[in-house]
Amino acid sequence: MVAFSISHDRIPNNVHLSDDKRLQRALEMWQPNFLNWWLDMGPQGFQEKDIYLRTATSVDSDGWAVFDYVKMPEYRWGIFLSPPEKNRTIPGGDFAGDPVWNEVPGEFRASLRRLIVTQADTEPASVEQQRRLGETCPSLYDLRNLFQVNVEEGRHLWAMVYLLQTYFGRDGREEAEALLNRRSGNIDKPRILSTFNEPIDEWLSLFMFTNFTDRDGKFQLLALAESAFEPLSRTCRFMLTEEAHHLFVGQTGIQRVIRKTAELMNEHDCDDVRPFEAIPLSIIQRYINFWYSSSLDLFGSEQSSNAATYFAAGLKARAHEARDYEDHAAKTGHYDLEVLKNGQLVKESIPLRNAMNEILRDDYIKDNEKGLNKWNIELQKHHIQHTLYLPHRRFNRTVGLYSDHHFDPQGHLISKDQWEESKTHWLPSKEDRAFVKSLMKPVTERGHYASWIAPPLKGINALPNDFEYVKI
């Protein structure tokens, strides 16, 4: 891979920003507004601390990140695109095989802007959701990982704002300002997607969010990386390199919670580890049920004319479209979908293009199953006869075909009364959330970890677990 040099202007970049003075001025005007938003809505209480963070210095595989102590407001947020693929063609849709676009076709301008704005809105939203978690960190290692996720979400916001301001003129500048004005959970000006308005006020929810919700982000980026619009594709390809760490935080964080619970179950020969200030497997399962089902909603409706339009136009394709599929037009294929008719689930064949959301959701589910398998192997290692599971895709849905009905975690249709009677067994109750929150006591001594989570198997960047990841 060819290395791209990074400019050392006020805004680090590899897009030759200094060659476009108008755009440079526009982004430099947006920059102080971003920093004001960061100081107001970013991590609370740690803005002046030195954090051991990685920062992009180039986009080649060997040098895209360097590690050093940085105060978060001084983090070198910037604009980075992966190197262009020589002679790249449009992977899917009506224009498959044609040269990719480096400008926005007028007929697709509104749709493309909508896609970019929706993706962009998730980035600051997650920072806002997590802004107070530092106050209850389970270790310096975890605290550093939280801040790494936060600053990278901020950089992903920069990536999307660059596209808006470069290719959408005044509309793009207005959208960029609106991204800093919406607030997660605000009644009057909430974030666009409901999951990004959910409170995250304890660390078990953070790990669930970074595992399940950021994994949705991974698959949305994979689909957008196949876009006919080359600047968006290149932007998403680089974002995916950073997204991997966010999934690592969630995947391994949940696994460490499970490991600690399993150790205490064996040590005390019990199932309920709450007296030992740890989290029972039953509560972990209910949290899985909630965050997984909430993240499934983010893919949208199972049948979607919008998804079909995006695919036909080449704006968004299937994950790994060029690599994994032979029929890139998808005009004649069909997808078998279970729908409700007369109170019964029946299979219905729908046009493949209308099922693009569901195809991406299929890939997401398979990816989650791999992570779930690792958690169950952890239990097996400790000889715990318990199996965690992912609830059925119909369970607890608020978007799509199943949102007006109730289903149990196995996907069986149930009545509203049955749902009301059983939902506290399937989803976190107020008591569950209160208990988990009661465990959130800050641990900031080097090499020490909270009672409810096991240490990681290895540190960041080959450093020891007792490294001073955050200079408290």
N, C-alpha and C positions, 0 to 999 in steps of 0.2 A: 504494500500500500504506500502511496506517495504521501510524504509529510507535507502539511500546509503550514506555512509560517503564521505566527500570531502577531498581530499588530499590538504595539504597546501604547496606543492612544488611550484617551479616557475610557473608551469602551473596547476592551480586547476583542479582536475579531480576526477571521480569516476570509472575509468577504470584500476586502479592499474598500472599507467604509470611507476612508479618507478621500477616495476618488469621487465620491458623490456628496458634495458639500451640503446640498439641501437635505438629504436623508440624514447625514451626520448631525446637522443642527437639530433636526426633529427629534432624533433619539437622545441627543444631549439635553434637550429640553425635557424629555420624558424621564431622564435618569434621576434628577432630584426628587421628582414625584414618587418614583419607585423607592428611593431610599427613605423618603418620609413614610411611605406605606410600610416598609420593612421595619423601621424603628417603632412604628405605632402598632403593627399587627404581627411582626415576626416574633421569634423566641423571647419570652419575657424574662428579664432578670440576668441575661447572660451576654448582652451586646458588647460589653467591655472585656469579656474574658478571652483568653487565648485558647483557641480550639485547634486540635490537630486534624486538619482538613486536607482533602485532595482538591487540586485545582487544575483545570485543563490548561495545558501549555502548547499542545499540538494535537492533531486528530489522527496521527498514525498510531498503530497498535502498541508501540513501545513508549511513546511519550505524551499520551493524551492526558496524563495526570501526574502531578507532583504533590508530595505530602510535606506540610510544614504547619507551624502554628500561625493562625490567622484570627484576627478579630472579625466577627461576621460582617459588620458594616463595611469593612475594608476588603471583603472577598471580591475577587476579580471576576464579577459576572460579565459575561460577554456573549458573542454571537459566533457560533461554530457550525459549519456544515461539513458533512463527510465529503471526501473527494468525489467528483463526478465519475460515473461509470462511462467509459468510452462507448459511443454509439448506442447508448441505452434507448430502448424503445418502450412504448406504453405496454404494460404487462397484460391488462385485461379490459374488457368492455368493447364498445363499438369501434374504438380506435386502436385496438390491440395490434401491435406491430408497427404503428406509425412512430415517428420520432417524438420524444417527450417534449413538453412545452416548457419554455423558460419565461414566458409571460402568461398572464391569465386571459384565456379566451372570454370575450365579453358575455357570451351566452351562459357561461358557468360562473360568473363573478359572484353572484349572490350566494349560490350553493357552496362554493369554495370558502367564501368568507365565513359562512355559518359553521362549517366544519372546523376551521382554524380557531374561531372564537370559542366554540364549545370545548375544544381541547385546551386552549389557553386558560380558560376560566377555572379548570380543575387545579392548575398549578398553584396560584396564590391561595385558593380555597383550602388546600390541604395544610399549607403553612399556618393559616388562621385557625384551623381546627386543632392544631397541635401546639399552639403558642405557649401554653402554660405547663406543658408536660415536664419541662426541665426542672421544675420545682420539686418533682417527686421521682427523680431518676433512680433506677435500681442499681446503677453503677456508673462510673466515669466512662467505661467502655460504651454503655448504652446511650449515655448522654451525648457522646461524640457522634455516634451513629445517627441519632435523631437530628443533630445539627447538620450532618452531612446531607441527609435527605432534604432538610429544609432549604439549604443553600442551592442544592441542585434543582429543586422545584422552582426556586427563584430564577435560576439560569434557564430553565425550560420556558418560563414566562417570557424572558428576554428573547428566546428563539422564536416564539410565536408573534411577539410584538414586532420583531424585525420583519417578518413576512407581512404583517398587516400594514406597517408603515411604508414598506418598500413597494408593495404591489396593489394597494387599495386606496391610496391617496387620502383625501379628507375623511372618507368613511373609516379607513383603517386607523387614522389618528384618533378619531372619536371612540372607536372600539378599544384602542389601547388605554385611553383614559378611563373608560367604563370598567375595564378589568381591575383598576385600582380603587374603584368606588364601590363595587359590590362587596358584601361581607358574608362570610359563612354563617348561616343561622339567623341572619337579620331578617325580620318579618317584612320590612319595607323594600329591601334591596338584597335579596338572597342570592346565592350562587345558582348557576343555571341548573345543575343536576342535583337531585334531592340527596343522594348519598353524601355530597360534599357540604351539606348543611347539618349533618349528624354531629353531635358533640363527641369529641374524643378527649375525655378528661381523666383517663387512666391508661396505663401502659399495655394492658392486655388488649384493649381496643386498638391501640397504636399498632401492635404486632399483627392483629387481624386485618387492619386497614392496609398496612404495607404488604401483607401477603395476598389478600383477596382483591382489594380495590386497586392497588398499584399493578396487580397482575392484569386486571382489566385494561389499565393504561398501557401495559406492554402490548396487548393484542390490538388495541386501537392504533398504537404507533406502528405495529407491523402492517396493519391494513393501509395506513396512510403512507408508509414507506414505499408502497407499491403504486403511489399516485402518479398520474401522468404529468402533474405539475412538479417539475424537477426540483425547484427550491424546497418545496414541502417534503418531498421524498428524502432529499439529502439531510434536511434538518432532523427528520424523525429517525433516520439511521444513526445519527450521532447521539440523539437523546436516548436511544435504546442501550447504548453502552453504559450510560449513567443509571438507567432504570434498573439494571441488573442488581445494583447494590441495594436499592429499595426493597426488591423482592427478597434479597438475602437477609435484610434486617427482619422482615416479617416471618419468613420460613424458619430461620434459625431461632428467632425469638420465641415463637410458639413451641418449637422443639425443646428449647431450654426450660420453658415453663413445664412442659410435660415431663422432662427428665427429672426436675426437682420434685414434682408431685409423685412420680414413680418411686424415687429414692425414699421419700418419706412414707409412702404406703408400705414399702417393704420394711423399713426401719421400725415402724410402729404397728405393723400388721393390721392395717385399717384401710377403709376406702375414703373416709372423710378426713381430709388433712387440714381442714379449717382451724382446728385448735393449734396447729403448728405453723400458722400464718402462711399457708400455701393454698393453692387453688385446686379444688376437686376436679376430676375429669368430667363430672356431670356439668359443671359450670363452663368448663372449656368447650364442651360440645355445644352448649346453648349459644355461646359466643360465636362458634364456627357457623352454626345455623343462621344466626342473624347477619353476620357480615358477608357470608357467602351469598345468601339470597339477595341481600341489598346490592351486592356487586353484580349479580346476574341481571338485575334491572338495567344496569348501565349500557347494556348492549341494545336496548330498545325492543320494540315489538317483534314477535316472531315472524309476522308477515309485514313487510314494510315497502311501500312504494318509493319512499325516500331512499332507502338502501338500494333499491333497484335502479333508481335514477343516478345515484352516485356511482354505482358500478358501471352502468352503461356509458356514462360520460368519462369514465377513467379517473374520477377524482379519488376514489377509494376502492381497493380491491380486496380479495381474500388475503389472509396472512400467507406470505410466501407464495403469492400467485405465480410468479415466473418459475419457481422451483418445483412446486408440488402439484400443479394442475396442467392438463393437456388441452382441455377445451376452455380457452380464455375468453370466448364470447359468451358462453353460458346462456345461449338463447333458447335452446331446445330442452335442456335438462329439467328435472323436477326433484322436489324434496318432499319426503314423507313426514308430515307433521301431525301430531295428535291434537285434535281439537274437540271441543265439547259440543255435542248436539243432542238435544232432548235429554240432558242429564247424563249422557254417556260419553266416554272418550272414544273417539273413532279416528282412524288414520285418514288423512286427506292429502292428496298430492297437489303441491303448489308449484308455480313456476320457480325455477332455481334462482333467478335474479331477485325475486321477492323474499327469498330465504337467506339473504346474505348476512343479516344480523344473527340468524340462528346458526349458520355455518361457523361464524366467528365464535359464537357462544360454545359450540361443540368443541372447538380447539381449546378454548379457555377451560372447559370442564376437564378435558383430558390432561391438561397441564396441571390443574389442581390435584388431580388424582395421584400424580407422581409425588407431590408434596405430602399428601395425606399418607401415602404408603411409607414415607420416611418417618412420620410421626408414629405410626403403628409399629414399625420396626423398633423404634425407641422403646415402646412399651414391651415388646417381645424380649428385648435385651434384658429388661428388668423382670421378666417372667410375670408380667401383669396380664391377666386374662380379661382384657377389655379391648374393644375395637372402636376407634373413632370413625366417623363416616361423614360424607358430604350429603346433605339432604337433596331430595329430588329437585330438579330445575323448576317444578311447578310450585314448590313450597314457598309460602310467604312472599309471593310476588305482588308488586304494586304497579307494574308496567306490563303490558302485553295481554295475550289471550287469556291468561290464567288469573289476572288481577281481580276479577269480579267474583271469584270463587275461592273456596278454601280447600286446601290439600294438606295431608299429613306429611311428615318428612320422607315417607316412602312414595309419595306422589298419588296416594289414593284420595279421591274426592270425598269430602266430609261436609257435614252441615255446619252452619254458623254456630249452633249451640255446641257441637262437638269441638269446634275450634276454640270457642271461648273457654270451654271447660279444660282444655289440654294445653293451651298456648304457653302457659308458664312452665310446663315441662319441656317445651321445645325451644323457647326463646328466653333470653335473660330477664329475670324478674327484677323488680325494684330492690328486692333483698339481695339478689345476686350482685347487682351493680354496686349497691352500698357496701357489700362485703369486699368486693374487689377494690373499691376505692379506699376502703379502710386500710388496705395493705400498702398503699402508695406512700411509703415513708422514704425520704431521700437518703441515698447511700453515696457519699462522695469521698470516702476514704479509699485510697489506691488499693486495687486488688481485692476489694470487698464487694459483695453482692447481696441484694435484698433476699429475704427469707423465702420468697416464692419463685425464684428463678436461679437456675444453675449457671456457673460461669461458662463462657464460650470455650470451645475446644482449642482455639488459637486466637491470637490478637489480630488487630488490623495492621496490614503492611508488614507482617512477620514480626510484630512487636509483642512483648509479653503482656499477659492480662493485667499486670499491675503497673503498666505504663501510665504516665500522667497525661491521659487523653484530653483532659480539660484542666486548665490551670485555675483551680478554684481559689 
